[in-house]
Amino acid sequence: MDDAHHEDSSLATRRRPKPGERRTQILQTLATMLEKPRADRITTAALAAELVVSEAALYRHFASKAQMFEGLIEFIEQSLFALINQISAREGEGTQKAKQILTVILQFAEKNRGMARVMVGDALVFENARLQQRVNQLFERIESILRQVVKEAASQRQSTTPTVDANVLSSVLICFTQGRLQRFVRSGFKRASIEQLDESLSILM
């Protein structure tokens, strides 16, 4: 009996996640919990219960819940900008690049519903204000990249006001993207963010 108990304990020890793995597991669980449309504010107690650990165990990996959300925003940033930077660096027509960038953003939201709620700020209500500021900065960076690629397109069309054209169009495109994300989240993920996307972008651009 003692030998069997010792063996079970050894197995449990071997299965215990490493610190980095546990951190990832916490973020994945938080993102999954956020996928429930119109979910109540997620508490550390609820997150700990979902993971079947104590709240103290969460705080061994994150100093605060805000830091957990920052981990999700960091994942969004890394995922999106890895793709967006590739698109913007390619040779090609600026308008097509802009369409590809918006498609990447909206497809990411479709595949990561919990992250979509973070991107629209829905999951950040009542959380630390700096989290929304960081999301705002995310979209400002995307708008800046869009401004650059659509300015290329304006120059290719030999526009006499490429900078003005780029400022206006990049602003319209980022507002369109945020609107699509809002509709996706607020419909309980029923209205696809990529619905008639090509047709919509053709009208805008």
ZIBEL-V406188 format. One record per backbone hydrogen bond with DSSP energy under -0.5 kcal/mol. NH is the residue of the N-H (numbers start at 1). CO is the residue of the C=O. If there is no record, write none. Layout:
BEGIN
nh = [NH NH]
co = [CO CO]
END
This chain:
BEGIN
nh = [5 6 7 8 9 10 11 12 13 14 15 16 16 22 23 24 25 26 27 28 29 30 31 32 33 34 35 35 36 37 39 43 47 48 49 50 51 52 53 58 59 60 60 61 62 68 69 70 71 72 73 74 75 76 77 78 79 80 81 82 83 84 85 86 87 88 89 90 90 97 98 99 100 101 102 103 104 105 106 107 108 109 110 111 112 116 117 118 119 120 121 122 123 124 125 127 131 132 133 134 135 136 137 138 139 140 141 142 143 144 145 146 147 148 149 150 151 152 153 154 155 156 157 158 159 162 165 166 167 168 169 170 171 172 173 174 175 176 177 178 179 180 181 182 183 184 185 186 187 188 189 192 195 197 200 201 202 203 204 205]
co = [1 2 3 4 5 6 7 8 9 10 11 12 13 18 19 20 21 22 23 24 25 26 27 28 29 30 31 32 33 35 36 41 43 44 45 46 47 48 48 54 55 56 57 58 58 64 65 66 67 68 69 70 71 72 73 74 75 76 77 78 79 80 81 82 83 84 85 86 87 93 94 95 96 97 98 99 100 101 102 103 104 105 106 107 108 112 113 114 115 116 118 117 117 121 122 124 128 128 129 130 131 132 133 134 135 136 137 138 139 140 141 142 143 144 145 146 147 148 149 150 151 152 153 155 154 159 161 162 163 164 165 166 167 168 169 170 171 172 173 174 175 176 177 178 179 180 181 182 183 185 184 190 192 194 196 197 198 199 200 201]
END
